[in-house]
Amino acid sequence: PYHENKITLDKSKKDKWGLPVLSFDAEIKDNELKMRGDMQNEMKEMLESIGVKDTYTYDNVYGLGQGIHEMGTARMGRDPKTSVLNGNNQ
């Protein structure tokens, strides 16, 4: 997680109950793109190693909230001053 990534309440947009909706202020950076490429290549290799044929990867531009799981909105750590979760996700 990057410290500059954050989620806030958007006071100008409301849900059907009149409550503010979430606003993501985050960015997918070079490290995440590299990890994604590595995962694609690893999966291709795993599938081919068990005999799956005609495997291929593709790169599809994606953004936050498009069927992926964003992480980092609740910081995990040992210091309660900088973290809201401990190392056990509690």
C-alpha positions as CSV (number, residue, x, y, z in Angstrom):
1,P,0.0,0.0,0.0
2,Y,1.1,3.5,-0.7
3,H,0.5,6.2,1.9
4,E,-0.9,8.6,-0.7
5,N,-3.6,6.1,-1.7
6,K,-6.8,6.7,0.3
7,I,-10.5,6.3,0.4
8,T,-12.8,9.1,1.6
9,L,-16.5,9.9,1.7
10,D,-17.7,11.9,-1.2
11,K,-20.0,14.4,0.3
12,S,-21.2,15.5,-3.2
13,K,-22.5,12.1,-4.2
14,K,-25.0,10.1,-2.2
15,D,-26.3,6.5,-2.3
16,K,-30.0,5.6,-2.5
17,W,-30.3,6.1,1.3
18,G,-28.8,9.6,1.1
19,L,-25.4,8.6,2.6
20,P,-22.1,9.7,1.1
21,V,-20.5,7.2,-1.3
22,L,-16.8,6.1,-1.2
23,S,-14.3,7.9,-3.3
24,F,-11.1,6.1,-4.2
25,D,-8.0,8.3,-4.5
26,A,-5.5,5.7,-5.6
27,E,-3.3,4.7,-8.4
28,I,-2.0,1.5,-9.9
29,K,1.8,1.9,-10.1
30,D,4.7,0.3,-11.9
31,N,5.2,-2.3,-9.2
32,E,1.6,-3.6,-9.4
33,L,1.8,-3.7,-13.2
34,K,5.1,-5.8,-13.0
35,M,3.4,-8.1,-10.4
36,R,0.5,-8.6,-12.7
37,G,2.7,-9.5,-15.6
38,D,4.7,-11.9,-13.4
39,M,1.4,-13.6,-12.3
40,Q,0.3,-14.0,-15.9
41,N,3.5,-15.6,-16.9
42,E,3.6,-17.9,-13.8
43,M,0.0,-19.0,-14.4
44,K,0.8,-19.7,-18.1
45,E,3.8,-21.9,-17.0
46,M,1.7,-23.7,-14.4
47,L,-1.0,-24.5,-16.9
48,E,1.5,-25.7,-19.5
49,S,3.3,-27.9,-16.9
50,I,0.1,-29.9,-16.4
51,G,-0.6,-30.3,-20.1
52,V,-2.9,-27.4,-20.9
53,K,-2.3,-26.4,-24.5
54,D,-2.8,-23.1,-26.4
55,T,-2.3,-20.9,-23.4
56,Y,-1.7,-17.2,-23.8
57,T,-1.6,-14.1,-21.8
58,Y,-2.9,-10.7,-22.7
59,D,-2.6,-7.3,-21.1
60,N,-5.9,-5.5,-20.5
61,V,-5.9,-2.0,-19.1
62,Y,-7.8,-1.9,-15.9
63,G,-8.7,0.5,-13.2
64,L,-9.6,0.4,-9.6
65,G,-12.9,-1.2,-8.9
66,Q,-13.1,-3.2,-12.1
67,G,-13.6,-6.7,-10.7
68,I,-10.4,-6.7,-8.7
69,H,-9.7,-6.6,-5.0
70,E,-8.2,-3.3,-3.8
71,M,-6.1,-3.5,-0.7
72,G,-4.4,-1.0,1.5
73,T,-7.3,1.1,2.8
74,A,-6.9,-0.3,6.3
75,R,-3.2,-0.2,7.2
76,M,-1.7,-3.2,8.9
77,G,1.2,-2.9,11.3
78,R,2.5,-3.0,14.8
79,D,2.1,0.6,15.7
80,P,-1.4,1.7,16.6
81,K,-0.5,5.3,15.7
82,T,0.0,4.4,12.1
83,S,-2.1,1.2,11.7
84,V,-5.7,0.2,12.3
85,L,-5.1,-3.6,11.9
86,N,-2.5,-5.8,13.5
87,G,-0.5,-8.5,11.7
88,N,-3.4,-10.9,12.1
89,N,-5.8,-8.6,10.2
90,Q,-7.7,-7.8,13.5
